[in-house]
Amino acid sequence: MIKNPRDILKKPLITEKSMDLVGENKYTFIVDLNSNKIEIKRAVEELFKVKVDKVHTLRYKGKVKRVRGRIGRTSAYKKAIVTLKEGKIEIFEGV
C-alpha cells in the first residue's frame, strides 16, 4: 500500500542548525516513525518537485519528564535530513 506523502512528512524542522544546513542544500523534516528512506525520498520529490540525492534518518526516543510529581514521557520522533541534487524548497527560504 502506497502512503500519502503528506502522512510521511509531518513538518519541517526549523532550528538554527537546520537553517545552516540549507546553505549546503540540506533540508530537515520530522517524518513518520514507520517510514523508510525510499518513502521519504519519494514524498519530498512529489510534494516539492525537486530531485533528492541522499536521505539520512535519525530516531529520537522520548525524554522522561516530571510534571507535578508524575513521571511522563515526551513523544518519540524520527528526523530526516534530505540532500537535494537540484532545486530549492521554498518553505525554508521565507524563514
C-alpha positions in Angstrom: 0.0 0.0 0.0 1.4 3.4 -1.0 1.4 6.0 1.7 0.3 9.6 1.1 3.3 11.9 1.0 1.6 14.3 3.5 1.4 11.4 6.0 5.1 10.7 5.7 6.4 14.3 6.0 4.9 15.7 9.2 6.5 19.1 9.4 9.8 20.9 8.5 12.2 21.3 11.4 13.3 24.9 11.6 16.2 25.4 14.1 19.5 27.3 13.9 21.4 24.2 12.9 18.9 23.1 10.3 18.9 26.6 8.8 22.7 26.5 8.5 22.3 23.2 6.5 20.0 25.0 4.0 23.2 26.7 2.6 24.5 23.2 1.8 21.2 22.2 0.1 20.1 20.0 3.0 16.6 20.3 4.4 15.4 18.8 7.7 11.9 17.3 8.3 10.1 15.4 11.1 8.8 12.3 9.5 6.6 9.3 10.3 8.3 6.8 12.7 7.5 3.9 10.3 8.6 5.5 7.1 11.9 4.4 5.4 14.4 6.4 3.3 12.8 5.4 0.0 9.4 6.6 1.0 10.8 9.9 2.4 12.7 10.5 -0.9 9.5 9.9 -3.0 7.4 12.1 -0.7 9.9 15.1 -0.9 10.2 14.7 -4.7 6.4 14.5 -5.2 5.5 17.4 -2.8 8.2 19.9 -3.7 9.1 18.9 -7.3 12.8 18.6 -6.6 15.5 15.9 -7.1 16.7 14.2 -4.0 20.3 13.0 -3.8 20.5 11.5 -0.2 18.4 10.9 2.8 19.8 10.5 6.3 17.4 9.5 9.2 17.7 9.7 12.9 15.4 8.2 15.6 14.9 10.0 18.9 13.4 8.4 22.0 11.0 10.5 24.1 12.6 12.1 27.1 11.4 11.3 30.6 9.8 14.4 32.2 8.2 15.2 35.5 5.1 17.3 35.9 3.7 17.8 39.5 5.4 14.7 40.8 4.1 12.4 38.0 6.5 10.9 35.6 5.7 11.1 31.9 7.5 10.9 28.6 7.6 13.2 25.6 6.8 11.8 22.2 9.4 9.8 20.2 10.1 11.1 16.7 12.1 10.5 13.6 14.1 13.2 11.8 15.2 13.1 8.1 17.9 15.3 6.6 17.3 15.4 2.8 20.1 16.5 0.5 18.9 17.8 -2.9 20.7 17.4 -6.3 18.9 20.4 -7.7 16.2 22.8 -6.8 15.2 24.5 -3.6 12.3 24.1 -1.1 10.5 27.5 -0.6 9.2 26.7 2.9 12.7 27.3 4.3 13.5 30.3 2.3 11.0 32.7 3.9 12.1 32.0 7.5 
